[in-house]
């Protein structure tokens, strides 16, 4: 299993409204660093309550971190509003059975 970084972002699960976060990302240095959401292009987490996968990613390629700079300890860019990120929701792989 690969390493990841912690993304200090929290939101309500779109499925059950339970708080989700902090998130994870593999766009940073992958050294368990604590990053802000705008320092990465993609971040994700599963809801502890309903197991729905919540993923945020930048759609605008002009705002993304250049491939040759991904994984740098800190890639400095301006703060990007969360509205620039698209949220994707994936159902749990193994939903609980009744």
Secondary structure, 3 states (H helix, E strand, C coil): CCCCEEECCCEECCCCCCEECCEEECCCCCCCCEECHHHCCEEEEECCCCCCEEEEEECCHHHCCCHHHCCCCCCCCCCCCHHHEEEEEECCCCCCCC
